[in-house]
Amino acid sequence: MHSTKLVLFTLFLCGLFHSTVEAETYTADVVIYGGTSAGVVAAVQTVRMGKSVIIVGPDTHLGGLTAGGLGFTDSGNVETIGGVAREFYHRIWRAYQPDSAWKWQARNSFTARGQGTKAIIPEDKTMWIFEPHVAEGVYDAWVKELDIPVHRNEWLNRESGLIKEDNRIKSITMLSGKVYNASMFIDATYEGDLLAAAGVSYHVGREGRDVYGEKWNGIQVGVLHHGHHFKTDVSPYVIPGDPSSGVLPRISTEAPGTKHDGDQRLQAYCYRMCLTNHPDNRVPYPKPVGYDPAQYELLVRVYDAGWRETFNKFDNIPNKKTDTNNHGPFSTDNIGMNYDYPEGSYERRAEILKEHRLYQQGLMYFIANDPRIPKDVQKEFRKWGLSKDEFVDNGHWPHQIYVREARRMIGEYVMTEHDTLSTREVPKPVGMGSYVLDSHNVQRYIKPDGFVQNEGDIGVKPKKPYPISYGSITPKKNECGNLLVPVCVSSSHIAFGSIRMEPVFMLLGQSAATAAVHAIDESKDVQDIDYGRLRERLIKDGQRF
C-alpha cells in the first residue's frame, strides 16, 4: 500500500480528519469501484458507448498489478485477448517506439524469455512485456484522453456505506463521506469489497473436491507441481532433527489437513519487484526497519542442500529491468501470512501489507548481505537492486501487492475446473481464458517424517483456450440486479487460478461495462439483458471467442 495512502487512511481511522461540510455527491450512469486494469478498461468501454462513468477507489495509482510490477505478462495464448485489452498492449507497443523510451539499453538488445510469453507481435503492433511506469502512463493517458473522472484514495465504508433499494444498489459512500449514485456499479477490486457490502454471496479459500467434483481443488498434500517445493529433506527445527528445540520461523505447526478437503487458506501473495542491474539506475536493497535475519534461516538450509535457482524468475523487461517473481521452496511468496486479508478490516489489511513488505525487503537484504549465503549467489545478487526510476513515490517499491486470490463471488454461473479443461460447454461466453490452472503455495508444514514441505502449488495446463461465462461476472439475480464483477469472478479456487490473469481481467472489464450499458438501455437487471445483443456488440468491439 502506498505510504501516503496509509497516512491519509490512518487519519480517517483515528478521527483526526473530520469534515464539517455536507457530503459531496456524485452521479454517473456507471460507477466503477477500483482503479485496477479491469476498472480502467471498463471505464474506457463505458465512455465509448456513450455513457457517463466515474472510477472511485482506494488506489492512488491506476492499473493495479499491471502497473504494479507484473510487466512480464501472464498471457497464456495471446490470440484469445482482443478488444480494449489488446488495444492496451498496442498502446504499450506505441510507447516503446521512440528512441527516448530506451534509456538504459539499446532497443535491439532486448530479449524476453520464459513461459512462452511473446515480447512483441510485429504484425499487429502489440507488446506484452513492459516497465511498470510505462503501463501506468498508458492508463493515465487513457483516462485523460477520454476525460474519465478518477477519484483516488477513496475507501468504501464497508459497514454502512452501501444503500440498496428493490435489490439494486442505489448509492455507495466512502469513508471521506463522498456519495456516489449510479444506475450500474462495477466492482473492479481485487478484494471484492463492493460485492460483499452489497450482500452478494462469495467464497474465500479452497472448496473441497466434492463441492464441484474437481480433481485439483482442495488441499493438495503430496502434489508437487512446478519447482516451488523442497526437493531434498530439510529440517524445520531450530536444531536440525531436534523437535524439542522449536520450529523455525514461517513454518506452520498445524496439521496440513486431509487431501481434497476444503479450507480457508489462500495462495501466497508477494510484491512483483522491478529490479535492475544497470549501475546508473540501481538502488541497493534497503535494510528495512524491523529486519530480523532469523526469519530466513530456512533459506540458508535450502542453499546448503544445493539449491541454486535464485535468478530463475528474474524475467527480463525493457531497459535492463526485471519482473521478479517467486521461485523455489523459500522465496518472495510469503506463505501462510495472508489468510486474514480478504475479509480483514482496513487496519488489519494494512498490517498484513506492512508485514509482507518487511518480509520481502528483508529477504532481499538478507541474500545480498548475510555471510551464510553462498558467495557465488551473493556476488551476482549484489549486481541487482531496485529500479531508481520505478515507484518513485514509494521508495522504489511496488504500490500494489499481488493479491492472487481473495473473495470469489458465487454468481449466476460458477466457472470450475470442468470449464477450464473443456469437459463441458460454457453458457453465454463473454471472453476467453487460456492460462495454466495455477495456484501458488498455500501453506508450509511439517511432514510425518519430520521434514518441511510446501503445499498448494498447482499447475495444470488446459487442453485449449476456453470460454468464460457471462454468468460468472453477474451476481445471483435475487441478490443484486445492477452489479457486475469482472475481477472477483464467480469461480472455484482452481478455475480462478487460470482466470486470474491481468489480460483476462481487462477483457472481462470490457464485457462488464458493455453489459452495464445494455442493462441501462434495456431498463433491465444485468441478469436479464439480451445476451445475443451483448455478444454482437462484444464481437463488434473486438472481443474474441
N, C-alpha and C positions, 0 to 999 in steps of 0.2 A: 504494500500500500504506500502511495506517495506520502512523503513526510509532511508536506503542507496539508494534505488531506487529513492526516492523523491529528495535527494540531487543531485544525478547524473543527473536526469531529469531536475532539475532547472538550472543546469549548461548549459545543452543543450539550454534551452529556453532563457536564458539570454545572450547567445552568448559568455559565458566565456570559453566554451570548443570548441576549433577550431582546426581541423586537417589540416595540410598543405600538408600531403602526399596524394597520389592518393587513391581513394576509393578502399577498399578491395572488391573483387568479389568472390562469392562462387557459386558453381553449384552442383546440385544433381538431380536425377530423380524426387524426390518428395520433396518439401519444405512445412513444416508444420508451420503455424504461430500460436503460442500459446502453452505453456507448460502445459496445463490442463491435466486432466486424459485422455480425448479423444485424445489429442495431443500425449501423450506418447504411448498409445496403438496403435494409427495409425502408429507411427514410428516403434514400435516393429513388427507389421504386415508387413510393407513395407520391412524391412530388411529380415525377414523370407521368403519373396517372391523373394528375390534376387535383390532388387533394392536399390540404394543409397538414403539417406534421411538426411535432416537437420531439427532440431527443432530450431526455432528462435522466440523470442518474448519478451515482457516486463517482464516476470516472472523472479524472482531470485530464486524461489523455484518451483520444479516440482510437478505436481499433482493437481493443482488448489484447489478446495474446499475439495476434498478427503483427501489431506494432510493439509488442512487449517482449520480443526476443525470439519468437518462433519464425525465423526467416528462412529456414530450410523446410519448405512447405511439405507437410504430410498430406500428399495429394492423392495417393493411390493412382488410379487411371485418370489422367488429366482430361481425357476426351469426354468424361462424364460431366465436366464442370463447364457450364455455359452461363449465358445471361449476364447480369450485373457482376457476378463473381468473376467471370472470365474477363470482363472489362477491367476489373481491379488489376488483374495480372497484366493486362495490356498497358494500363497506366504505369505500373511498375516498370515495364519494358521502356516506355517513353521516358521515364525519369532517368534511366541509365544511358540514354542516347548521347547527351552532351559529354564532351571530354572532361568537363569540370566535375562530373559525377564520380570520376575515377581518381580520387585524390591520393590514395595510398598504394595503388598498384596499376600496372598497365592493363587496359581492357582485355587485350588478347592473352594475358597470363592467368585470367580467372578460369578455374575449372571447378566443377562440383562433383561430389562422389556420394555414394551410399543410397540405399533404399530404392534405387531406380528412378529417383526424382530427376526430372529434366530441368536444367537450369533455364534454358531459353528454347522456345519453339519458334524458329525464324519465320515459318510460313504464315503464322497468324499473329506474329509480333507480340508474344506473351513471354513473361519472365517470372519464374516461380521461386526464385531464391534471391533474397534481398536483405538490406540492412534495416534495423528497426526504425530509425528516424526517416528513412525513405517511405516506408509503409505509412507511418503516421502522417507524413507530408501529403501523401495521396488522399488519405481520409479527410484531413483538414481542408485541402484544396477542393475536394468534392462538395463538402457542406457549404463552403464559401461560394463556390460557383453556383450552387442551386439555392443559396440563401436559406439554408435549413437552420432554424434556431436550435442551439445546443446549450442546455442548462447543466453546467458541470458542478460537481461536488454537492449534489443534492441527494439526500438519503431518504428513502421511503420510510415513513412512520409505519413500521411493520405491525404495531399493536392496534392502532386506531385510525390509520391514515387511508383507509380504503372504504368507500361507500358504495354499496350495491343496491340497486332497485330493480325489482322484477327480473332477478337472475342476471343482471348486467352491471358491470362496473360503471358507476356514474362519475366518480372522481377519485383521484389519489392525492394525498397530502404528504409533503416532505417534512423532515424534522425542522427545517427552517420555517415552516408554516406555509410555504407556497403550495397552491392548489392547482391541479391540472384536470380539466374536463375534456372529454373526447367521446366520439361515437364508438371508436375502436381503440383497444390497447394491445400492445405487443410487449411481452416480457422477453427481452433480449439479454438478460443477465446470465452469468454462469451459475448463479446460486438458485435462481427460481424464486426470488423473494416476492415478486408480484403475484405469481400464481398461487403461492402459499397464502398470502394475505387475502386473496380472493376466495379462499376455501376450496381450491381445486385439489383433487386427490394427487398424491405423489408418493414416491418410494425413495428411500435412502439406503444404500448398501446393496448387497448381493442377494438376489432371490435364490431360494432353494431350487435344486434341479427339477423338482416335481411341479413347481408353480406353472411353468410354461413348457415342460417336457424337453428341456435343453440339456445338451451334453456338457457344455462348457461354463455353466453358471454355478454359483455357489462356491463353497470352499474347495480349493484345488490342491490339497496336500498331496505331495508326491509327483505333481505335474511340473516338469521343468522345461519350459519353452525358452526361447531366446537364450541369453547367456547371463541373465541377471540373478544368478543363484550361486551358492557355494558349491564349487565343483570338487573341492577337497575337504577333508574333515578339519574343521576349525572349532576350537573350544570356546564356549561362551562365558567361561568363568574367569574371574579376576586372576586366580592362579590356575593355569590350564589344567583341566582334568579334576579340579577340586571344587565340587558344588558348594562346600561349606565356606568357600572364600567369597561368595557372592557372584552376581551376574554383571557382566559389563554393561555400560550404557547402551540404550537403543536396541535392547533385546527383550521381548516380552517373556514373562514367566508364566503366562496363562497358556492353557492347552489351546492348540490352534483350531480345534473343533473337528467335526466329522466331515469327511469328504462329501461334497454335493449339498450339504446343509446350507441354508441361508444365514446371513449375519448382517450386522450393521456397519461392518468395516468398509473403508474406502481405499481405492488405489491411491498410491502416494502422490503428493504434489511436489513440485520443485520450481525454481526460477530458471528460465531458459536464458542463461548468461550469454552476453555478446562479448567474447574475448578477442584479443588481437595480439599478434607477435610483431607488429611494426613498432620499433623503438620510439618513434616520434608521436605515436598515438596511444601508447601503452601506459596504464596506471597500475602500479603494483597492487597486489591483493591487499586490502586493508585488514588490519588486525581488529576485529570487532570488539566492542565493549562487551564484556562477559565471556570472552574467549576461554574455553576450557579444553586443553589438549586431551584430557581423559575421555572426551566424547568420541574420539577417533581411534581408540586402541584396537578396535576390531579391524579397522582398515590396515593397521600395521601387521596384524596376523594374516590378513589376506595377501599382502605383499610378501610376507615371509614364506607363505605357501607357494610362491612362484608366480602369482598373477601379475601380468604386465600389459593390461589393456587400457591404461589410463586415457589415452588420446583417441580411442576408437569412435567417440561421438563428439569430436571437435569438428563438426561438419562445416565445410567451407561456404562462406557467403562473401559477397564482394568486398574489396578493399582490405584484404588480409585479415578478415574477421571470421568469427565462428558463430554458429548457433550451437551452443554446448548443451548437450542433454545427458541425462542419466545413462550410465553404463556400468555393468558389473554388479557384484554382490553387495558392495558398500559404496555408494556414490551420492549424487546430488538429490536423489529421491529420499525424502525424509519419512521413512516408512513408519506408519503407525501413529503419526503425530497430528493427523488432520481429522480424526473421527468426529470431533465436535463442530467442525467448520460449517457444514451446510445449514444447520439449524441453530447455530450459536448466535448469541446477541452480537451487535456490532463490537462491543467491548471484547467479547471472547474471540471473535474473528481477528481483531487487531492483535491480541496476544498470540494467536496461532501464527499470524503473518510475521510478527516480530521474532518468534522462535525459529521459524523456517529460515528467515534471513540470517539470523545468528548462526544457525547450524551450517548453512551453505557457505557463508562468508568464512566461517571458522574452518570449514573443510578445505577451502582454497588456501587459506593462510597456513594451515597445518601441512598440506602437501608441499608447499613452497618453502617451508622453514623448519619443520621438525627434523632433527638429526636421524630419526629412525626410518625415514623414507629412503628407499634405495637411491643411491647417488645418481644413477643414470636417469631415473624418473624425475628426480628433483631438478637436475640440471636443465632438462628440457622444459619442465613445468615453469621454471622461472623466466623462460623466454616469453611467456604469455602473461597477460594481465587484462584488466577491464579496459574497455574502449573509451578513450577520453571524449570522443565526440558522440557518444550514445548516452541517453538517460541523464543529460547534463544537469537537470534539476533534482536528481535523486541519487547523487553520489555515484553515478555511472552504473547504478543497479536497476534491473528491470522494475518498472512500476506495477506490473501485473504478474501475479503468481499463476502458475499453470494449474488451474482448477480442472483437473482431468474429469472429475465427476462430482456432482453434488446432489441436489434433488433431481429426480426424473419424474415428470408428470405421468399419471395414469390416465390417458385420454380416451378418445373415441376408438382408437386403434393402438395396440401396443406392438411395436416392432420387436421381434425376437430373433434369436439365432436362426430360426426356420426361414425368416425373410432374408436375412443377410447371406445365408448359404443357398438361397434359391430352391428351397424344397417345398415352397407353397407360393401361390400367386398373391401379390400385394395389391390391395384395392386402392384406387384413386391416387396414383403416383403424382408427386409434385417435385420430384428431383431424384438424383441418383447418389448412391454411395458405392464405394469400391475398396476402401482401405481394409487392411487386416483387422480381424476382431482382436483388439489389442487392449489388454489390461496390464498395468504395471503392478508391482508387488503391493500387497495389502498388509502383510504382517511379517515380522521376523521372530522366530520362535525356537525353542529347544526341542530337538527330536528325542525320541525314547532312547537313542544310543548316546545321548549326552552331547551331541554336536549341534551347531547352529545352522538354521536354514531359513530361506525366504519362501513366502507363499503368495500366490495370486497372480503371478506373471503368466499371461496367456498370449499366444499369437497364432490365430487360425485364419488361413487365407480363404476368402470367398472364391467360389468357382468362377464367378464373373461379376461384373457390376450389377447392382440390384436396385429396384425402385424403393423410394421412401414414401409412405402413405400420407395423404393429406390428414387422415385421422390421427396421425401421430403428433401433429402440431396444434390440434384443437382439443380443448377440454371436453369432458362428457357434457352433453347438451344440458343435463339437469343441474350442472354445476356453474357454468358461466357461458353466456352467449356472445360475448364481444371481446374475447381474449384469444390471442394466438401466441404460440410458444415455439420459436424456431431453434432454441439452444437446449434447454432442459426438456428435450422432446420425450414423448411417451415411448419408452423402450425398456427392455430388460438391461441389466448390467452389461452382459456380454455383447448384446447388439449395439449398445451405446459405445462400446469400445471401438467399433468401426465407424459409427455415425459421427462421433465427436471430433471431427476434423474441421479446421477453420474454413476451408473452401466449402464444405458441406453446410456449415452454419450460415455462410453467406448466401448460398443458393436457397436455403430454407428461409432466410430472412426475406429474400425477394418474393418467394411464394407466399409467405405470411402477409406481406404488405399487399400483394395482388388480391389475396382473399379478403383482406380487410376492406379494400376499396370496393370490391364486388359486393360485400355484405352491406356496405353503406348504400351503394347504388340500388341494390335489390331490396333494401329495408328488411333484411333477414339476419338471423343469427348466423355466426360463421359456420355452424354445422349444417345449415340448410341451403347454402348457396348452390348455384348451378355448377356442378363440377365440370361438365363439358365446356362451359363458357370459360371457366378458370383455366382448364388445360389449354384451350385455344389461345388464350392471352399469354400464358407462360411460354408456349411454343413461339408465338409471335415475337416475344421479347428475348428469345434466345435460350430459354431453358431446355435442357437436354433430357431425353427419356430413353 
